[in-house]
Amino acid sequence: MIDPDAEVFVEVVKAGSLAAAARALGLSAPLVSRRLSRLEARLGVALAHRTTRRFELTSIGEAYYRDMTVVLDAWQTAETRAKQPARIASGPLRISAPTSFGRLYIAPALKGFLDAHPHVAITLDLTDAYVDLTAMRFDLAIRITATPDPHAVRLAANTRVLCATPGYLDRHGEPASIADLADHRILAAEGQLPWRFAEGDVSGPSYVTTNSSEVVRELALSGMGIALRSLWDVHAELASGALRRILPALSTASDAGIYAVRPRAEGSTAATRAFIDYLRDLLSPVAPWETP
């Protein structure tokens, strides 16, 4: 911690007199004199010869002034640098996102964000595992969940749809009710069953066992069965006809959403806040996959 009395000393030297320094500091001249005396007593040396009209540094005072000027300049620079990231998006930004969503939507968004914020250095980590943001030193995570963190910012809804290829439906028939799904090949990754709908649950088992949600997507596209997919994951295939939506009147029981989660709301960097705002502009009020 810098001694406030040393700051008064430097100001007196710059001002040239006790009276001028007192006016600049908003203090009385006697108080400035006492502060200098206290500094000299602590250091055990005389820094200046002074009277009401004269202020002359000793040789030790001259050296102390030079040294303290360097220290105070460095301190001011450090303060400025520390405060700058709170105002300007800059510095490292570590982001965690689900594999598929990160590949389809976060990665393509990086160029536009970095063009607007060239002083930000992004690290993007894609994983479907739960990440402890504090322990892993992430600034932000994108999560798809029905139970958001208290510090989460909602980006978009996560509508899920049942779908299969037209070829699969031609071979096996199209289910007319949720009960008909029991006679079909169900495709789901480990931990994704049962499927919960307001009209009832679908338990499976999955026709193929896998721990990868992306594999399930590819299996559905190959015509192997019926999958429950997020609309953001298959909207292009639905639009092209590669996949066909099944039982569109069904509604999933959970109100899951896509959220931006921070380790804590307070203390977020300007880069973190800017990236969240950027994603909200991209995904709200209507996400691109919700557009026909």
C-alpha positions in Angstrom: 0.0 0.0 0.0 1.3 3.4 -0.9 1.8 5.8 2.1 -0.7 8.7 1.6 2.0 11.0 3.3 4.4 10.1 0.5 1.7 11.2 -2.1 1.5 14.5 -0.2 5.3 14.9 -0.4 5.3 14.3 -4.1 2.5 16.9 -4.6 4.4 19.5 -2.5 7.6 19.0 -4.7 5.5 19.3 -7.9 3.7 22.4 -6.6 6.9 24.1 -5.3 5.5 25.2 -1.9 3.4 24.0 1.0 0.7 26.6 0.3 0.4 25.7 -3.4 0.3 21.9 -2.6 -2.3 22.6 0.1 -4.6 24.4 -2.4 -4.2 21.5 -4.9 -5.0 18.9 -2.3 -7.8 20.8 -0.7 -6.0 20.7 2.7 -4.7 23.4 5.0 -1.0 24.3 4.9 -0.5 23.3 8.6 -2.0 19.9 7.9 0.3 19.4 4.9 3.3 20.4 7.0 2.3 17.8 9.7 1.9 15.1 7.1 5.4 15.8 5.8 6.8 15.7 9.4 5.1 12.4 10.0 6.6 11.0 6.8 10.1 12.1 7.8 9.6 10.7 11.3 8.7 7.3 9.8 11.6 7.3 7.5 14.0 8.7 10.1 15.5 11.3 7.6 15.0 14.9 6.6 13.5 15.2 3.1 13.4 19.0 2.8 14.3 22.3 4.4 11.1 24.3 4.6 9.8 27.5 5.9 6.6 29.4 5.1 8.4 30.8 2.0 11.0 28.2 1.2 10.9 24.5 0.3 14.2 22.9 -0.6 14.9 19.2 -0.9 17.8 17.5 0.8 19.9 15.1 -1.3 17.9 12.2 0.3 14.7 14.1 -0.5 15.6 14.4 -4.1 16.3 10.7 -4.4 13.1 9.8 -2.6 11.1 12.1 -4.8 12.5 10.4 -8.0 11.8 6.9 -6.6 8.3 7.8 -5.4 7.4 9.4 -8.8 8.3 6.1 -10.5 6.2 4.2 -8.0 3.2 6.5 -8.2 3.3 6.4 -12.1 3.5 2.6 -12.0 0.6 2.5 -9.5 -1.5 4.8 -11.7 -0.8 2.7 -14.8 -1.8 -0.5 -12.9 -5.0 1.1 -11.7 -5.9 2.2 -15.3 -5.1 -1.2 -16.7 -7.2 -3.0 -14.0 -10.2 -0.8 -14.6 -10.1 -0.8 -18.4 -11.4 -4.4 -18.9 -14.5 -3.4 -16.9 -15.3 -0.9 -19.5 -13.8 -2.2 -22.8 -14.2 -5.8 -24.0 -10.7 -7.1 -24.0 -8.5 -9.9 -22.7 -9.2 -13.7 -22.4 -12.7 -15.1 -22.7 -13.0 -18.9 -21.9 -16.3 -20.4 -23.1 -17.7 -23.9 -22.6 -20.6 -25.1 -24.8 -22.3 -28.4 -25.7 -20.6 -30.1 -28.6 -23.4 -29.9 -31.3 -24.7 -26.5 -30.3 -21.2 -25.1 -30.0 -20.3 -26.4 -33.5 -23.5 -25.2 -35.2 -24.1 -21.8 -33.5 -21.3 -20.7 -31.2 -18.3 -21.3 -33.5 -20.0 -19.5 -36.5 -20.7 -16.5 -34.2 -17.1 -16.0 -33.2 -16.0 -14.2 -36.4 -18.6 -11.4 -36.1 -18.0 -11.0 -32.4 -14.2 -10.8 -32.8 -14.5 -8.4 -35.7 -16.4 -6.1 -33.3 -14.2 -6.8 -30.3 -10.6 -7.4 -31.7 -9.0 -7.2 -28.3 -10.7 -10.3 -26.9 -8.9 -13.7 -27.0 -11.5 -16.5 -27.1 -11.0 -20.1 -25.9 -13.9 -22.3 -26.9 -14.2 -25.7 -25.2 -16.9 -28.1 -26.6 -18.1 -30.9 -24.3 -21.4 -32.5 -23.3 -20.2 -33.1 -19.8 -21.2 -30.7 -16.9 -18.4 -28.2 -16.3 -17.6 -26.5 -13.0 -17.0 -23.0 -14.2 -15.1 -21.9 -11.2 -12.8 -24.9 -10.9 -12.1 -25.0 -14.7 -11.7 -21.2 -14.9 -14.4 -20.6 -17.5 -15.9 -17.2 -17.9 -19.1 -18.4 -19.5 -21.0 -21.7 -20.3 -23.8 -22.3 -22.7 -26.2 -24.8 -21.2 -29.4 -26.4 -22.3 -31.5 -27.1 -19.2 -34.9 -26.9 -17.6 -33.3 -25.9 -14.2 -31.1 -22.8 -15.0 -28.5 -21.5 -12.7 -29.4 -18.3 -10.7 -26.8 -16.4 -12.7 -28.1 -17.7 -16.1 -29.3 -15.5 -19.0 -31.9 -17.0 -21.2 -31.0 -17.0 -24.9 -33.7 -19.0 -26.5 -36.2 -21.8 -26.1 -35.2 -25.4 -26.7 -38.1 -26.9 -28.6 -37.8 -30.6 -29.2 -39.4 -32.6 -32.0 -39.9 -36.3 -32.9 -38.5 -37.0 -36.4 -37.5 -39.8 -38.8 -36.6 -40.1 -42.4 -39.4 -40.5 -45.0 -37.8 -43.8 -46.0 -38.1 -45.2 -42.4 -41.7 -44.1 -42.2 -42.5 -45.7 -45.6 -41.1 -49.0 -44.4 -42.5 -49.0 -40.8 -45.5 -46.7 -41.0 -46.0 -43.4 -39.3 -47.2 -43.5 -35.7 -50.6 -41.9 -35.1 -50.3 -41.7 -31.3 -47.8 -41.8 -28.5 -48.8 -45.4 -27.8 -47.7 -46.4 -31.4 -44.1 -45.5 -30.6 -43.9 -48.8 -28.7 -43.9 -50.5 -32.0 -41.1 -48.4 -33.5 -37.3 -48.3 -33.3 -36.4 -45.6 -30.8 -33.0 -43.8 -31.0 -31.6 -42.1 -27.9 -28.3 -41.6 -26.3 -27.6 -43.0 -22.8 -29.4 -41.0 -20.2 -31.9 -39.5 -22.6 -34.7 -42.0 -21.9 -37.5 -42.0 -21.0 -38.8 -39.3 -23.3 -41.3 -37.2 -21.2 -44.3 -35.7 -22.9 -47.4 -34.0 -21.4 -49.4 -36.9 -22.9 -47.2 -39.7 -21.4 -43.7 -41.1 -21.4 -41.8 -43.2 -23.9 -39.3 -45.6 -22.3 -37.5 -47.3 -25.1 -35.0 -49.1 -25.1 -32.9 -47.4 -27.8 -32.5 -49.5 -31.0 -28.7 -48.7 -30.8 -26.8 -48.0 -27.6 -24.5 -45.0 -27.7 -23.2 -42.2 -25.4 -23.2 -39.7 -28.2 -26.2 -37.4 -29.1 -24.5 -36.6 -32.4 -24.4 -40.3 -33.2 -28.2 -40.5 -32.6 -28.7 -37.7 -35.1 -26.7 -39.5 -37.7 -28.6 -42.8 -37.0 -31.9 -41.0 -37.5 -30.6 -39.4 -40.8 -29.6 -42.9 -42.0 -33.2 -44.1 -41.6 -32.6 -46.4 -38.6 -35.5 -45.1 -36.4 -37.3 -42.2 -34.6 -35.3 -39.7 -32.6 -36.3 -36.8 -30.3 -34.1 -33.9 -31.3 -33.8 -30.2 -30.5 -35.3 -28.1 -33.3 -32.0 -26.2 -33.5 -30.3 -29.5 -34.4 -32.5 -30.7 -37.2 -34.4 -27.7 -38.5 -32.4 -27.6 -41.8 -33.1 -31.3 -42.4 -36.8 -30.8 -41.6 -36.9 -27.9 -44.1 -35.1 -29.9 -46.8 -37.3 -33.0 -46.3 -34.4 -35.2 -45.2 -36.4 -35.7 -41.9 -40.1 -35.5 -41.3 -41.7 -34.4 -38.1 -43.8 -36.9 -36.3 -46.7 -36.3 -33.9 -46.3 -32.5 -34.0 -49.2 -32.0 -31.5 -47.1 -33.7 -28.7 -45.5 -31.3 -26.2 -42.5 -32.1 -24.1 -43.1 -31.9 -20.4 -40.0 -29.9 -19.5 -39.7 -26.3 -20.3 -36.0 -26.4 -21.2 -34.2 -23.4 -22.5 -30.7 -22.4 -23.8 -28.9 -20.3 -21.3 -25.6 -18.4 -20.9 -24.3 -19.1 -17.4 -21.6 -17.2 -15.6 -19.7 -18.3 -12.4 -21.3 -15.2 -10.8 -23.3 -12.3 -12.0 -21.1 -9.6 -10.3 -17.5 -9.3 -11.4 -18.1 -10.5 -15.0 -15.7 -8.9 -17.5 -16.8 -6.6 -20.2 -15.8 -9.4 -22.7 -18.2 -11.8 -21.0 -21.1 -9.3 -21.0 -20.4 -8.3 -24.6 -20.5 -11.9 -25.8 -23.8 -12.6 -23.9 -25.3 -9.5 -25.5 -24.0 -10.6 -28.9 -25.7 -14.0 -28.6 -28.9 -12.5 -27.4 -29.0 -10.3 -30.5 -28.4 -13.4 -32.7 -30.9 -15.7 -31.0 -33.7 -13.3 -29.7 -36.5 -12.6 -30.0 -36.8 -15.4 -32.7 -34.0 -17.9 -33.0 -32.9 -18.7 -36.5 -34.1 -22.3 -36.2 -37.6 -21.1 -35.3 -37.9 -19.3 -38.6 -39.8 -21.3 -41.3 
